[in-house]
Amino acid sequence: MRFKNIFSFVATLLYIVKRFFSGRDVIADFNDIENRIQICRGCEHRSADTLKDMKCQLCECKVRYKVRLLSSECPDGRWISTDS
């Protein structure tokens, strides 16, 4: 994992913890998760076919975790954060 990715992961983790303890949602709704997964399945930057092994080659994130967070965004701009 590159330094930039580690920093991004830690920043996201801190944001999620802060949001959770303030009583706000951190998990996207089911339809958003499903839409994100479908977009990732059709992307040329994914590294595997199964969701369990699928990884984004741009940000090096595991897709099955990234699509679930409200604050997550596709590094290629294919889907955006649903965090309000």
N, CA, C and O atoms as a Maestro MAE file, in Angstrom:
{
 s_m_m2io_version
 :::
 2.0.0
}

f_m_ct {
 s_m_title
 :::
 protein
 m_atom[336] {
  # First column is atom index #
  i_m_mmod_type
  r_m_x_coord
  r_m_y_coord
  r_m_z_coord
  i_m_residue_number
  s_m_chain_name
  s_m_pdb_residue_name
  s_m_pdb_atom_name
  i_m_atomic_number
  :::
  1 25 0.842 -1.169 0.000 1 A "MET " " N  " 7
  2 3 0.000 0.000 0.000 1 A "MET " " CA " 6
  3 2 0.896 1.244 0.000 1 A "MET " " C  " 6
  4 15 1.847 1.330 0.777 1 A "MET " " O  " 8
  5 25 0.596 2.171 -0.846 2 A "ARG " " N  " 7
  6 3 1.377 3.399 -0.922 2 A "ARG " " CA " 6
  7 2 1.021 4.356 0.213 2 A "ARG " " C  " 6
  8 15 -0.057 4.265 0.799 2 A "ARG " " O  " 8
  9 25 1.940 5.277 0.517 3 A "PHE " " N  " 7
  10 3 1.734 6.246 1.592 3 A "PHE " " CA " 6
  11 2 0.453 7.034 1.390 3 A "PHE " " C  " 6
  12 15 -0.294 7.255 2.343 3 A "PHE " " O  " 8
  13 25 0.186 7.461 0.160 4 A "LYS " " N  " 7
  14 3 -1.026 8.220 -0.139 4 A "LYS " " CA " 6
  15 2 -2.269 7.411 0.209 4 A "LYS " " C  " 6
  16 15 -3.228 7.949 0.764 4 A "LYS " " O  " 8
  17 25 -2.257 6.135 -0.110 5 A "ASN " " N  " 7
  18 3 -3.398 5.271 0.179 5 A "ASN " " CA " 6
  19 2 -3.577 5.054 1.684 5 A "ASN " " C  " 6
  20 15 -4.702 5.004 2.181 5 A "ASN " " O  " 8
  21 25 -2.473 4.928 2.394 6 A "ILE " " N  " 7
  22 3 -2.546 4.755 3.844 6 A "ILE " " CA " 6
  23 2 -3.128 6.011 4.482 6 A "ILE " " C  " 6
  24 15 -3.998 5.925 5.350 6 A "ILE " " O  " 8
  25 25 -2.654 7.167 4.056 7 A "PHE " " N  " 7
  26 3 -3.167 8.434 4.579 7 A "PHE " " CA " 6
  27 2 -4.665 8.564 4.292 7 A "PHE " " C  " 6
  28 15 -5.436 8.948 5.171 7 A "PHE " " O  " 8
  29 25 -5.069 8.248 3.074 8 A "SER " " N  " 7
  30 3 -6.475 8.326 2.688 8 A "SER " " CA " 6
  31 2 -7.319 7.376 3.534 8 A "SER " " C  " 6
  32 15 -8.408 7.742 3.978 8 A "SER " " O  " 8
  33 25 -6.828 6.171 3.756 9 A "PHE " " N  " 7
  34 3 -7.545 5.184 4.557 9 A "PHE " " CA " 6
  35 2 -7.724 5.675 5.995 9 A "PHE " " C  " 6
  36 15 -8.817 5.576 6.552 9 A "PHE " " O  " 8
  37 25 -6.669 6.197 6.589 10 A "VAL " " N  " 7
  38 3 -6.732 6.685 7.971 10 A "VAL " " CA " 6
  39 2 -7.685 7.882 8.063 10 A "VAL " " C  " 6
  40 15 -8.475 7.968 9.003 10 A "VAL " " O  " 8
  41 25 -7.621 8.799 7.105 11 A "ALA " " N  " 7
  42 3 -8.513 9.960 7.098 11 A "ALA " " CA " 6
  43 2 -9.967 9.515 6.989 11 A "ALA " " C  " 6
  44 15 -10.833 10.048 7.684 11 A "ALA " " O  " 8
  45 25 -10.239 8.549 6.126 12 A "THR " " N  " 7
  46 3 -11.599 8.019 5.972 12 A "THR " " CA " 6
  47 2 -12.058 7.343 7.249 12 A "THR " " C  " 6
  48 15 -13.196 7.530 7.680 12 A "THR " " O  " 8
  49 25 -11.196 6.571 7.848 13 A "LEU " " N  " 7
  50 3 -11.527 5.874 9.086 13 A "LEU " " CA " 6
  51 2 -11.861 6.870 10.205 13 A "LEU " " C  " 6
  52 15 -12.837 6.677 10.929 13 A "LEU " " O  " 8
  53 25 -11.074 7.912 10.349 14 A "LEU " " N  " 7
  54 3 -11.345 8.929 11.365 14 A "LEU " " CA " 6
  55 2 -12.668 9.641 11.104 14 A "LEU " " C  " 6
  56 15 -13.429 9.909 12.034 14 A "LEU " " O  " 8
  57 25 -12.937 9.944 9.846 15 A "TYR " " N  " 7
  58 3 -14.194 10.596 9.475 15 A "TYR " " CA " 6
  59 2 -15.380 9.701 9.834 15 A "TYR " " C  " 6
  60 15 -16.381 10.180 10.368 15 A "TYR " " O  " 8
  61 25 -15.270 8.419 9.545 16 A "ILE " " N  " 7
  62 3 -16.352 7.477 9.823 16 A "ILE " " CA " 6
  63 2 -16.594 7.351 11.326 16 A "ILE " " C  " 6
  64 15 -17.741 7.345 11.775 16 A "ILE " " O  " 8
  65 25 -15.524 7.252 12.095 17 A "VAL " " N  " 7
  66 3 -15.655 7.140 13.551 17 A "VAL " " CA " 6
  67 2 -16.313 8.399 14.114 17 A "VAL " " C  " 6
  68 15 -17.216 8.309 14.945 17 A "VAL " " O  " 8
  69 25 -15.866 9.564 13.666 18 A "LYS " " N  " 7
  70 3 -16.443 10.831 14.122 18 A "LYS " " CA " 6
  71 2 -17.930 10.898 13.783 18 A "LYS " " C  " 6
  72 15 -18.749 11.289 14.614 18 A "LYS " " O  " 8
  73 25 -18.263 10.519 12.569 19 A "ARG " " N  " 7
  74 3 -19.652 10.550 12.117 19 A "ARG " " CA " 6
  75 2 -20.507 9.557 12.915 19 A "ARG " " C  " 6
  76 15 -21.634 9.873 13.297 19 A "ARG " " O  " 8
  77 25 -19.976 8.374 13.160 20 A "PHE " " N  " 7
  78 3 -20.691 7.349 13.911 20 A "PHE " " CA " 6
  79 2 -21.006 7.828 15.322 20 A "PHE " " C  " 6
  80 15 -22.134 7.684 15.793 20 A "PHE " " O  " 8
  81 25 -20.007 8.399 15.998 21 A "PHE " " N  " 7
  82 3 -20.215 8.848 17.376 21 A "PHE " " CA " 6
  83 2 -21.079 10.100 17.473 21 A "PHE " " C  " 6
  84 15 -21.563 10.435 18.554 21 A "PHE " " O  " 8
  85 25 -21.276 10.792 16.355 22 A "SER " " N  " 7
  86 3 -22.194 11.935 16.376 22 A "SER " " CA " 6
  87 2 -23.619 11.495 16.043 22 A "SER " " C  " 6
  88 15 -24.522 12.326 15.947 22 A "SER " " O  " 8
  89 25 -23.820 10.180 15.867 23 A "GLY " " N  " 7
  90 3 -25.153 9.632 15.646 23 A "GLY " " CA " 6
  91 2 -25.622 9.651 14.200 23 A "GLY " " C  " 6
  92 15 -26.812 9.475 13.939 23 A "GLY " " O  " 8
  93 25 -24.715 9.862 13.258 24 A "ARG " " N  " 7
  94 3 -25.088 9.913 11.840 24 A "ARG " " CA " 6
  95 2 -24.746 8.586 11.159 24 A "ARG " " C  " 6
  96 15 -23.877 7.842 11.614 24 A "ARG " " O  " 8
  97 25 -25.440 8.314 10.076 25 A "ASP " " N  " 7
  98 3 -25.206 7.084 9.323 25 A "ASP " " CA " 6
  99 2 -23.831 7.096 8.667 25 A "ASP " " C  " 6
  100 15 -23.319 8.150 8.291 25 A "ASP " " O  " 8
  101 25 -23.246 5.922 8.537 26 A "VAL " " N  " 7
  102 3 -21.965 5.780 7.833 26 A "VAL " " CA " 6
  103 2 -22.066 4.780 6.684 26 A "VAL " " C  " 6
  104 15 -21.192 4.735 5.819 26 A "VAL " " O  " 8
  105 25 -23.128 3.981 6.677 27 A "ILE " " N  " 7
  106 3 -23.320 2.944 5.662 27 A "ILE " " CA " 6
  107 2 -24.345 3.420 4.634 27 A "ILE " " C  " 6
  108 15 -25.405 3.933 4.990 27 A "ILE " " O  " 8
  109 25 -24.012 3.242 3.356 28 A "ALA " " N  " 7
  110 3 -24.918 3.614 2.266 28 A "ALA " " CA " 6
  111 2 -26.126 2.687 2.268 28 A "ALA " " C  " 6
  112 15 -26.062 1.582 2.806 28 A "ALA " " O  " 8
  113 25 -27.222 3.133 1.668 29 A "ASP " " N  " 7
  114 3 -28.393 2.258 1.602 29 A "ASP " " CA " 6
  115 2 -28.183 1.168 0.545 29 A "ASP " " C  " 6
  116 15 -27.306 1.268 -0.313 29 A "ASP " " O  " 8
  117 25 -28.995 0.149 0.634 30 A "PHE " " N  " 7
  118 3 -28.829 -1.053 -0.189 30 A "PHE " " CA " 6
  119 2 -28.796 -0.743 -1.688 30 A "PHE " " C  " 6
  120 15 -27.962 -1.285 -2.414 30 A "PHE " " O  " 8
  121 25 -29.697 0.123 -2.152 31 A "ASN " " N  " 7
  122 3 -29.747 0.435 -3.586 31 A "ASN " " CA " 6
  123 2 -28.479 1.125 -4.067 31 A "ASN " " C  " 6
  124 15 -27.989 0.832 -5.158 31 A "ASN " " O  " 8
  125 25 -27.941 2.042 -3.261 32 A "ASP " " N  " 7
  126 3 -26.685 2.702 -3.627 32 A "ASP " " CA " 6
  127 2 -25.535 1.703 -3.692 32 A "ASP " " C  " 6
  128 15 -24.698 1.761 -4.593 32 A "ASP " " O  " 8
  129 25 -25.504 0.793 -2.734 33 A "ILE " " N  " 7
  130 3 -24.450 -0.224 -2.716 33 A "ILE " " CA " 6
  131 2 -24.540 -1.090 -3.976 33 A "ILE " " C  " 6
  132 15 -23.531 -1.332 -4.639 33 A "ILE " " O  " 8
  133 25 -25.736 -1.551 -4.299 34 A "GLU " " N  " 7
  134 3 -25.925 -2.391 -5.485 34 A "GLU " " CA " 6
  135 2 -25.544 -1.651 -6.772 34 A "GLU " " C  " 6
  136 15 -24.907 -2.229 -7.653 34 A "GLU " " O  " 8
  137 25 -25.928 -0.383 -6.882 35 A "ASN " " N  " 7
  138 3 -25.580 0.405 -8.066 35 A "ASN " " CA " 6
  139 2 -24.070 0.570 -8.193 35 A "ASN " " C  " 6
  140 15 -23.519 0.453 -9.287 35 A "ASN " " O  " 8
  141 25 -23.412 0.836 -7.091 36 A "ARG " " N  " 7
  142 3 -21.952 0.985 -7.103 36 A "ARG " " CA " 6
  143 2 -21.268 -0.309 -7.512 36 A "ARG " " C  " 6
  144 15 -20.316 -0.293 -8.293 36 A "ARG " " O  " 8
  145 25 -21.749 -1.426 -6.990 37 A "ILE " " N  " 7
  146 3 -21.157 -2.723 -7.340 37 A "ILE " " CA " 6
  147 2 -21.301 -2.982 -8.837 37 A "ILE " " C  " 6
  148 15 -20.357 -3.437 -9.483 37 A "ILE " " O  " 8
  149 25 -22.465 -2.697 -9.386 38 A "GLN " " N  " 7
  150 3 -22.676 -2.912 -10.824 38 A "GLN " " CA " 6
  151 2 -21.743 -2.033 -11.659 38 A "GLN " " C  " 6
  152 15 -21.216 -2.478 -12.678 38 A "GLN " " O  " 8
  153 25 -21.542 -0.810 -11.235 39 A "ILE " " N  " 7
  154 3 -20.620 0.073 -11.946 39 A "ILE " " CA " 6
  155 2 -19.205 -0.483 -11.870 39 A "ILE " " C  " 6
  156 15 -18.490 -0.500 -12.872 39 A "ILE " " O  " 8
  157 25 -18.800 -0.934 -10.703 40 A "CYS " " N  " 7
  158 3 -17.456 -1.493 -10.539 40 A "CYS " " CA " 6
  159 2 -17.269 -2.785 -11.336 40 A "CYS " " C  " 6
  160 15 -16.187 -3.030 -11.869 40 A "CYS " " O  " 8
  161 25 -18.302 -3.603 -11.419 41 A "ARG " " N  " 7
  162 3 -18.197 -4.843 -12.204 41 A "ARG " " CA " 6
  163 2 -17.926 -4.559 -13.677 41 A "ARG " " C  " 6
  164 15 -17.290 -5.367 -14.354 41 A "ARG " " O  " 8
  165 25 -18.400 -3.421 -14.181 42 A "GLY " " N  " 7
  166 3 -18.200 -3.063 -15.578 42 A "GLY " " CA " 6
  167 2 -16.960 -2.219 -15.832 42 A "GLY " " C  " 6
  168 15 -16.712 -1.808 -16.965 42 A "GLY " " O  " 8
  169 25 -16.191 -1.963 -14.804 43 A "CYS " " N  " 7
  170 3 -15.034 -1.073 -14.913 43 A "CYS " " CA " 6
  171 2 -13.776 -1.826 -15.333 43 A "CYS " " C  " 6
  172 15 -13.544 -2.959 -14.912 43 A "CYS " " O  " 8
  173 25 -12.973 -1.178 -16.169 44 A "GLU " " N  " 7
  174 3 -11.723 -1.797 -16.619 44 A "GLU " " CA " 6
  175 2 -10.617 -1.720 -15.562 44 A "GLU " " C  " 6
  176 15 -9.556 -2.318 -15.738 44 A "GLU " " O  " 8
  177 25 -10.855 -0.993 -14.469 45 A "HIS " " N  " 7
  178 3 -9.845 -0.842 -13.418 45 A "HIS " " CA " 6
  179 2 -10.001 -1.853 -12.279 45 A "HIS " " C  " 6
  180 15 -9.262 -1.791 -11.297 45 A "HIS " " O  " 8
  181 25 -10.947 -2.777 -12.398 46 A "ARG " " N  " 7
  182 3 -11.110 -3.790 -11.343 46 A "ARG " " CA " 6
  183 2 -10.130 -4.925 -11.590 46 A "ARG " " C  " 6
  184 15 -9.747 -5.193 -12.728 46 A "ARG " " O  " 8
  185 25 -9.734 -5.581 -10.525 47 A "SER " " N  " 7
  186 3 -8.699 -6.602 -10.648 47 A "SER " " CA " 6
  187 2 -9.201 -8.035 -10.572 47 A "SER " " C  " 6
  188 15 -8.414 -8.959 -10.776 47 A "SER " " O  " 8
  189 25 -10.479 -8.258 -10.289 48 A "ALA " " N  " 7
  190 3 -11.014 -9.621 -10.194 48 A "ALA " " CA " 6
  191 2 -12.493 -9.613 -10.563 48 A "ALA " " C  " 6
  192 15 -13.123 -8.557 -10.620 48 A "ALA " " O  " 8
  193 25 -13.038 -10.796 -10.812 49 A "ASP " " N  " 7
  194 3 -14.443 -10.899 -11.191 49 A "ASP " " CA " 6
  195 2 -15.377 -11.074 -10.000 49 A "ASP " " C  " 6
  196 15 -16.512 -10.600 -10.033 49 A "ASP " " O  " 8
  197 25 -14.920 -11.740 -8.959 50 A "THR " " N  " 7
  198 3 -15.783 -11.971 -7.800 50 A "THR " " CA " 6
  199 2 -15.690 -10.789 -6.839 50 A "THR " " C  " 6
  200 15 -14.619 -10.207 -6.668 50 A "THR " " O  " 8
  201 25 -16.798 -10.440 -6.222 51 A "LEU " " N  " 7
  202 3 -16.830 -9.309 -5.305 51 A "LEU " " CA " 6
  203 2 -15.863 -9.509 -4.143 51 A "LEU " " C  " 6
  204 15 -15.255 -8.553 -3.661 51 A "LEU " " O  " 8
  205 25 -15.726 -10.742 -3.702 52 A "LYS " " N  " 7
  206 3 -14.829 -11.047 -2.588 52 A "LYS " " CA " 6
  207 2 -13.391 -10.632 -2.904 52 A "LYS " " C  " 6
  208 15 -12.685 -10.138 -2.025 52 A "LYS " " O  " 8
  209 25 -12.959 -10.825 -4.130 53 A "ASP " " N  " 7
  210 3 -11.578 -10.552 -4.525 53 A "ASP " " CA " 6
  211 2 -11.399 -9.248 -5.297 53 A "ASP " " C  " 6
  212 15 -10.270 -8.844 -5.575 53 A "ASP " " O  " 8
  213 25 -12.507 -8.583 -5.646 54 A "MET " " N  " 7
  214 3 -12.440 -7.395 -6.492 54 A "MET " " CA " 6
  215 2 -11.731 -6.246 -5.780 54 A "MET " " C  " 6
  216 15 -12.031 -5.917 -4.632 54 A "MET " " O  " 8
  217 25 -10.792 -5.652 -6.492 55 A "LYS " " N  " 7
  218 3 -10.013 -4.545 -5.969 55 A "LYS " " CA " 6
  219 2 -9.898 -3.478 -7.048 55 A "LYS " " C  " 6
  220 15 -9.736 -3.800 -8.225 55 A "LYS " " O  " 8
  221 25 -9.978 -2.223 -6.659 56 A "CYS " " N  " 7
  222 3 -9.808 -1.121 -7.599 56 A "CYS " " CA " 6
  223 2 -8.312 -0.928 -7.828 56 A "CYS " " C  " 6
  224 15 -7.549 -0.789 -6.871 56 A "CYS " " O  " 8
  225 25 -7.894 -0.918 -9.075 57 A "GLN " " N  " 7
  226 3 -6.481 -0.747 -9.386 57 A "GLN " " CA " 6
  227 2 -6.045 0.713 -9.287 57 A "GLN " " C  " 6
  228 15 -4.847 0.990 -9.251 57 A "GLN " " O  " 8
  229 25 -6.986 1.644 -9.243 58 A "LEU " " N  " 7
  230 3 -6.631 3.064 -9.124 58 A "LEU " " CA " 6
  231 2 -6.331 3.455 -7.677 58 A "LEU " " C  " 6
  232 15 -5.323 4.104 -7.399 58 A "LEU " " O  " 8
  233 25 -7.205 3.060 -6.765 59 A "CYS " " N  " 7
  234 3 -7.017 3.445 -5.358 59 A "CYS " " CA " 6
  235 2 -6.555 2.275 -4.496 59 A "CYS " " C  " 6
  236 15 -6.200 2.468 -3.334 59 A "CYS " " O  " 8
  237 25 -6.557 1.075 -5.046 60 A "GLU " " N  " 7
  238 3 -6.138 -0.155 -4.376 60 A "GLU " " CA " 6
  239 2 -7.058 -0.563 -3.224 60 A "GLU " " C  " 6
  240 15 -6.651 -1.311 -2.336 60 A "GLU " " O  " 8
  241 25 -8.291 -0.074 -3.241 61 A "CYS " " N  " 7
  242 3 -9.267 -0.437 -2.207 61 A "CYS " " CA " 6
  243 2 -9.998 -1.721 -2.576 61 A "CYS " " C  " 6
  244 15 -10.177 -2.033 -3.753 61 A "CYS " " O  " 8
  245 25 -10.415 -2.456 -1.556 62 A "LYS " " N  " 7
  246 3 -11.293 -3.598 -1.758 62 A "LYS " " CA " 6
  247 2 -12.680 -3.044 -2.060 62 A "LYS " " C  " 6
  248 15 -13.246 -2.303 -1.256 62 A "LYS " " O  " 8
  249 25 -13.219 -3.397 -3.202 63 A "VAL " " N  " 7
  250 3 -14.496 -2.851 -3.651 63 A "VAL " " CA " 6
  251 2 -15.628 -3.209 -2.694 63 A "VAL " " C  " 6
  252 15 -16.503 -2.381 -2.439 63 A "VAL " " O  " 8
  253 25 -15.623 -4.416 -2.168 64 A "ARG " " N  " 7
  254 3 -16.739 -4.852 -1.309 64 A "ARG " " CA " 6
  255 2 -16.866 -4.001 -0.051 64 A "ARG " " C  " 6
  256 15 -17.949 -3.928 0.529 64 A "ARG " " O  " 8
  257 25 -15.796 -3.361 0.381 65 A "TYR " " N  " 7
  258 3 -15.875 -2.477 1.543 65 A "TYR " " CA " 6
  259 2 -16.129 -1.029 1.123 65 A "TYR " " C  " 6
  260 15 -16.927 -0.323 1.740 65 A "TYR " " O  " 8
  261 25 -15.451 -0.604 0.080 66 A "LYS " " N  " 7
  262 3 -15.540 0.789 -0.353 66 A "LYS " " CA " 6
  263 2 -16.959 1.187 -0.750 66 A "LYS " " C  " 6
  264 15 -17.400 2.288 -0.420 66 A "LYS " " O  " 8
  265 25 -17.676 0.319 -1.447 67 A "VAL " " N  " 7
  266 3 -19.017 0.668 -1.929 67 A "VAL " " CA " 6
  267 2 -20.031 0.843 -0.800 67 A "VAL " " C  " 6
  268 15 -21.088 1.437 -1.011 67 A "VAL " " O  " 8
  269 25 -19.729 0.343 0.375 68 A "ARG " " N  " 7
  270 3 -20.671 0.390 1.489 68 A "ARG " " CA " 6
  271 2 -20.656 1.709 2.270 68 A "ARG " " C  " 6
  272 15 -21.603 2.005 2.998 68 A "ARG " " O  " 8
  273 25 -19.599 2.491 2.124 69 A "LEU " " N  " 7
  274 3 -19.468 3.710 2.914 69 A "LEU " " CA " 6
  275 2 -20.103 4.905 2.212 69 A "LEU " " C  " 6
  276 15 -19.871 5.134 1.025 69 A "LEU " " O  " 8
  277 25 -20.903 5.660 2.953 70 A "LEU " " N  " 7
  278 3 -21.550 6.849 2.404 70 A "LEU " " CA " 6
  279 2 -20.529 7.828 1.825 70 A "LEU " " C  " 6
  280 15 -20.772 8.436 0.783 70 A "LEU " " O  " 8
  281 25 -19.412 7.977 2.483 71 A "SER " " N  " 7
  282 3 -18.441 8.992 2.099 71 A "SER " " CA " 6
  283 2 -17.499 8.552 0.976 71 A "SER " " C  " 6
  284 15 -16.695 9.358 0.509 71 A "SER " " O  " 8
  285 25 -17.576 7.312 0.537 72 A "SER " " N  " 7
  286 3 -16.685 6.822 -0.514 72 A "SER " " CA " 6
  287 2 -17.045 7.377 -1.875 72 A "SER " " C  " 6
  288 15 -18.206 7.661 -2.166 72 A "SER " " O  " 8
  289 25 -16.022 7.525 -2.703 73 A "GLU " " N  " 7
  290 3 -16.189 7.960 -4.086 73 A "GLU " " CA " 6
  291 2 -15.312 7.107 -4.983 73 A "GLU " " C  " 6
  292 15 -14.275 6.604 -4.551 73 A "GLU " " O  " 8
  293 25 -15.721 6.946 -6.211 74 A "CYS " " N  " 7
  294 3 -14.907 6.262 -7.201 74 A "CYS " " CA " 6
  295 2 -13.772 7.204 -7.607 74 A "CYS " " C  " 6
  296 15 -14.026 8.370 -7.909 74 A "CYS " " O  " 8
  297 25 -12.531 6.725 -7.620 75 A "PRO " " N  " 7
  298 3 -11.417 7.593 -8.008 75 A "PRO " " CA " 6
  299 2 -11.457 8.004 -9.483 75 A "PRO " " C  " 6
  300 15 -10.762 8.933 -9.894 75 A "PRO " " O  " 8
  301 25 -12.271 7.309 -10.268 76 A "ASP " " N  " 7
  302 3 -12.409 7.629 -11.690 76 A "ASP " " CA " 6
  303 2 -13.678 8.450 -11.956 76 A "ASP " " C  " 6
  304 15 -13.976 8.776 -13.105 76 A "ASP " " O  " 8
  305 25 -14.421 8.783 -10.897 77 A "GLY " " N  " 7
  306 3 -15.611 9.612 -11.012 77 A "GLY " " CA " 6
  307 2 -16.844 8.903 -11.534 77 A "GLY " " C  " 6
  308 15 -17.770 9.559 -12.011 77 A "GLY " " O  " 8
  309 25 -16.882 7.592 -11.458 78 A "ARG " " N  " 7
  310 3 -18.018 6.824 -11.979 78 A "ARG " " CA " 6
  311 2 -19.205 6.821 -11.021 78 A "ARG " " C  " 6
  312 15 -20.349 6.690 -11.456 78 A "ARG " " O  " 8
  313 25 -18.946 6.965 -9.725 79 A "TRP " " N  " 7
  314 3 -19.995 7.152 -8.730 79 A "TRP " " CA " 6
  315 2 -19.452 8.072 -7.647 79 A "TRP " " C  " 6
  316 15 -18.248 8.131 -7.397 79 A "TRP " " O  " 8
  317 25 -20.378 8.789 -7.010 80 A "ILE " " N  " 7
  318 3 -19.971 9.802 -6.033 80 A "ILE " " CA " 6
  319 2 -20.464 9.457 -4.634 80 A "ILE " " C  " 6
  320 15 -21.271 8.547 -4.443 80 A "ILE " " O  " 8
  321 25 -19.962 10.199 -3.677 81 A "SER " " N  " 7
  322 3 -20.375 10.054 -2.294 81 A "SER " " CA " 6
  323 2 -21.867 10.381 -2.175 81 A "SER " " C  " 6
  324 15 -22.366 11.289 -2.839 81 A "SER " " O  " 8
  325 25 -22.561 9.642 -1.331 82 A "THR " " N  " 7
  326 3 -23.966 9.949 -1.048 82 A "THR " " CA " 6
  327 2 -24.092 10.555 0.337 82 A "THR " " C  " 6
  328 15 -25.185 10.626 0.900 82 A "THR " " O  " 8
  329 25 -22.972 10.987 0.875 83 A "ASP " " N  " 7
  330 3 -22.908 11.617 2.187 83 A "ASP " " CA " 6
  331 2 -23.519 13.015 2.100 83 A "ASP " " C  " 6
  332 15 -23.149 13.810 1.236 83 A "ASP " " O  " 8
  333 25 -24.441 13.300 2.985 84 A "SER " " N  " 7
  334 3 -25.082 14.629 2.954 84 A "SER " " CA " 6
  335 2 -24.701 15.465 4.139 84 A "SER " " C  " 6
  336 15 -25.153 16.603 4.262 84 A "SER " " O  " 8
  :::
 }
 m_bond[335] {
  # First column is bond index #
  i_m_from
  i_m_to
  i_m_order
  :::
  1 1 2 1
  2 2 3 1
  3 3 4 2
  4 3 5 1
  5 5 6 1
  6 6 7 1
  7 7 8 2
  8 7 9 1
  9 9 10 1
  10 10 11 1
  11 11 12 2
  12 11 13 1
  13 13 14 1
  14 14 15 1
  15 15 16 2
  16 15 17 1
  17 17 18 1
  18 18 19 1
  19 19 20 2
  20 19 21 1
  21 21 22 1
  22 22 23 1
  23 23 24 2
  24 23 25 1
  25 25 26 1
  26 26 27 1
  27 27 28 2
  28 27 29 1
  29 29 30 1
  30 30 31 1
  31 31 32 2
  32 31 33 1
  33 33 34 1
  34 34 35 1
  35 35 36 2
  36 35 37 1
  37 37 38 1
  38 38 39 1
  39 39 40 2
  40 39 41 1
  41 41 42 1
  42 42 43 1
  43 43 44 2
  44 43 45 1
  45 45 46 1
  46 46 47 1
  47 47 48 2
  48 47 49 1
  49 49 50 1
  50 50 51 1
  51 51 52 2
  52 51 53 1
  53 53 54 1
  54 54 55 1
  55 55 56 2
  56 55 57 1
  57 57 58 1
  58 58 59 1
  59 59 60 2
  60 59 61 1
  61 61 62 1
  62 62 63 1
  63 63 64 2
  64 63 65 1
  65 65 66 1
  66 66 67 1
  67 67 68 2
  68 67 69 1
  69 69 70 1
  70 70 71 1
  71 71 72 2
  72 71 73 1
  73 73 74 1
  74 74 75 1
  75 75 76 2
  76 75 77 1
  77 77 78 1
  78 78 79 1
  79 79 80 2
  80 79 81 1
  81 81 82 1
  82 82 83 1
  83 83 84 2
  84 83 85 1
  85 85 86 1
  86 86 87 1
  87 87 88 2
  88 87 89 1
  89 89 90 1
  90 90 91 1
  91 91 92 2
  92 91 93 1
  93 93 94 1
  94 94 95 1
  95 95 96 2
  96 95 97 1
  97 97 98 1
  98 98 99 1
  99 99 100 2
  100 99 101 1
  101 101 102 1
  102 102 103 1
  103 103 104 2
  104 103 105 1
  105 105 106 1
  106 106 107 1
  107 107 108 2
  108 107 109 1
  109 109 110 1
  110 110 111 1
  111 111 112 2
  112 111 113 1
  113 113 114 1
  114 114 115 1
  115 115 116 2
  116 115 117 1
  117 117 118 1
  118 118 119 1
  119 119 120 2
  120 119 121 1
  121 121 122 1
  122 122 123 1
  123 123 124 2
  124 123 125 1
  125 125 126 1
  126 126 127 1
  127 127 128 2
  128 127 129 1
  129 129 130 1
  130 130 131 1
  131 131 132 2
  132 131 133 1
  133 133 134 1
  134 134 135 1
  135 135 136 2
  136 135 137 1
  137 137 138 1
  138 138 139 1
  139 139 140 2
  140 139 141 1
  141 141 142 1
  142 142 143 1
  143 143 144 2
  144 143 145 1
  145 145 146 1
  146 146 147 1
  147 147 148 2
  148 147 149 1
  149 149 150 1
  150 150 151 1
  151 151 152 2
  152 151 153 1
  153 153 154 1
  154 154 155 1
  155 155 156 2
  156 155 157 1
  157 157 158 1
  158 158 159 1
  159 159 160 2
  160 159 161 1
  161 161 162 1
  162 162 163 1
  163 163 164 2
  164 163 165 1
  165 165 166 1
  166 166 167 1
  167 167 168 2
  168 167 169 1
  169 169 170 1
  170 170 171 1
  171 171 172 2
  172 171 173 1
  173 173 174 1
  174 174 175 1
  175 175 176 2
  176 175 177 1
  177 177 178 1
  178 178 179 1
  179 179 180 2
  180 179 181 1
  181 181 182 1
  182 182 183 1
  183 183 184 2
  184 183 185 1
  185 185 186 1
  186 186 187 1
  187 187 188 2
  188 187 189 1
  189 189 190 1
  190 190 191 1
  191 191 192 2
  192 191 193 1
  193 193 194 1
  194 194 195 1
  195 195 196 2
  196 195 197 1
  197 197 198 1
  198 198 199 1
  199 199 200 2
  200 199 201 1
  201 201 202 1
  202 202 203 1
  203 203 204 2
  204 203 205 1
  205 205 206 1
  206 206 207 1
  207 207 208 2
  208 207 209 1
  209 209 210 1
  210 210 211 1
  211 211 212 2
  212 211 213 1
  213 213 214 1
  214 214 215 1
  215 215 216 2
  216 215 217 1
  217 217 218 1
  218 218 219 1
  219 219 220 2
  220 219 221 1
  221 221 222 1
  222 222 223 1
  223 223 224 2
  224 223 225 1
  225 225 226 1
  226 226 227 1
  227 227 228 2
  228 227 229 1
  229 229 230 1
  230 230 231 1
  231 231 232 2
  232 231 233 1
  233 233 234 1
  234 234 235 1
  235 235 236 2
  236 235 237 1
  237 237 238 1
  238 238 239 1
  239 239 240 2
  240 239 241 1
  241 241 242 1
  242 242 243 1
  243 243 244 2
  244 243 245 1
  245 245 246 1
  246 246 247 1
  247 247 248 2
  248 247 249 1
  249 249 250 1
  250 250 251 1
  251 251 252 2
  252 251 253 1
  253 253 254 1
  254 254 255 1
  255 255 256 2
  256 255 257 1
  257 257 258 1
  258 258 259 1
  259 259 260 2
  260 259 261 1
  261 261 262 1
  262 262 263 1
  263 263 264 2
  264 263 265 1
  265 265 266 1
  266 266 267 1
  267 267 268 2
  268 267 269 1
  269 269 270 1
  270 270 271 1
  271 271 272 2
  272 271 273 1
  273 273 274 1
  274 274 275 1
  275 275 276 2
  276 275 277 1
  277 277 278 1
  278 278 279 1
  279 279 280 2
  280 279 281 1
  281 281 282 1
  282 282 283 1
  283 283 284 2
  284 283 285 1
  285 285 286 1
  286 286 287 1
  287 287 288 2
  288 287 289 1
  289 289 290 1
  290 290 291 1
  291 291 292 2
  292 291 293 1
  293 293 294 1
  294 294 295 1
  295 295 296 2
  296 295 297 1
  297 297 298 1
  298 298 299 1
  299 299 300 2
  300 299 301 1
  301 301 302 1
  302 302 303 1
  303 303 304 2
  304 303 305 1
  305 305 306 1
  306 306 307 1
  307 307 308 2
  308 307 309 1
  309 309 310 1
  310 310 311 1
  311 311 312 2
  312 311 313 1
  313 313 314 1
  314 314 315 1
  315 315 316 2
  316 315 317 1
  317 317 318 1
  318 318 319 1
  319 319 320 2
  320 319 321 1
  321 321 322 1
  322 322 323 1
  323 323 324 2
  324 323 325 1
  325 325 326 1
  326 326 327 1
  327 327 328 2
  328 327 329 1
  329 329 330 1
  330 330 331 1
  331 331 332 2
  332 331 333 1
  333 333 334 1
  334 334 335 1
  335 335 336 2
  :::
 }
}
